[in-house]
Amino acid sequence: MTIEMQFPETKVREIVTEAIKAELDKRFPKTERNIPRIESAKAMGITVVTWDKRAIEGLFKTVKIGGKVFIRESEQSRILNQSRY
């Protein structure tokens, strides 16, 4: 006994797209965003010079990519949740 079902093309596309997205998310987890120091300083309400000093003091960890300095999004959130920086 064979049961044959027909689905609209849009529904099949939707199912396949969801399956592919789920598999990609499983294999390649999303990475954190690296925030440029200028954007980070602005969010903290301090100057870039002060931001640089705080980074040198070790208040937060930075990431260097191609000569540019960034802060990870999680590190930025941690700093912003503290009372002083």
C-alpha positions in Angstrom: 0.0 0.0 0.0 1.4 3.3 -1.1 0.2 6.7 0.1 1.0 9.6 -2.2 0.8 13.2 -0.9 1.1 16.4 -2.8 2.5 19.6 -1.2 2.5 23.1 -2.6 5.9 24.1 -3.9 6.2 27.0 -1.4 5.6 24.6 1.5 8.3 22.3 0.3 10.7 25.2 -0.1 9.9 26.4 3.4 10.5 23.0 4.9 13.8 22.5 3.1 15.0 26.1 4.0 14.3 25.5 7.7 16.1 22.1 7.6 19.2 23.7 5.9 19.2 26.6 8.3 19.0 24.3 11.3 21.9 22.1 10.0 24.1 25.2 9.3 23.4 26.6 12.7 24.4 23.3 14.2 27.6 22.9 12.2 28.7 26.6 12.2 27.6 28.4 15.4 27.3 32.1 15.1 30.4 34.0 16.2 30.4 37.1 18.4 30.5 40.5 16.8 33.7 42.5 17.2 32.9 46.1 18.0 35.4 48.8 16.8 37.0 50.9 19.5 35.4 54.1 18.3 31.9 52.6 18.4 32.7 51.1 21.8 34.0 54.3 23.3 30.9 56.1 22.1 28.6 53.5 23.7 30.6 53.8 27.0 30.4 57.6 26.8 34.1 58.1 26.9 36.7 59.3 24.5 38.8 57.0 22.4 42.0 58.1 24.3 40.3 57.1 27.6 39.1 53.8 26.0 42.7 53.1 25.0 44.0 53.9 28.5 41.4 51.6 30.1 42.4 48.8 27.6 46.0 49.2 28.5 45.1 49.1 32.2 43.5 45.8 31.6 39.9 46.9 32.4 38.7 44.9 29.4 40.2 42.5 26.8 40.7 43.7 23.3 41.2 41.9 20.0 43.6 43.1 17.3 42.7 42.2 13.7 44.9 43.6 10.9 46.2 46.5 13.0 42.8 47.5 14.2 41.6 47.2 17.8 38.2 45.7 18.7 36.3 44.6 21.7 34.1 41.5 21.7 30.3 42.1 22.1 30.2 40.0 25.3 33.1 42.0 26.8 31.3 45.3 25.9 28.1 44.1 27.6 30.1 43.1 30.7 31.7 46.5 30.9 28.4 48.4 30.3 26.7 46.4 33.1 29.4 47.5 35.6 28.8 50.7 37.4 32.2 52.4 36.5 34.6 52.1 33.6 
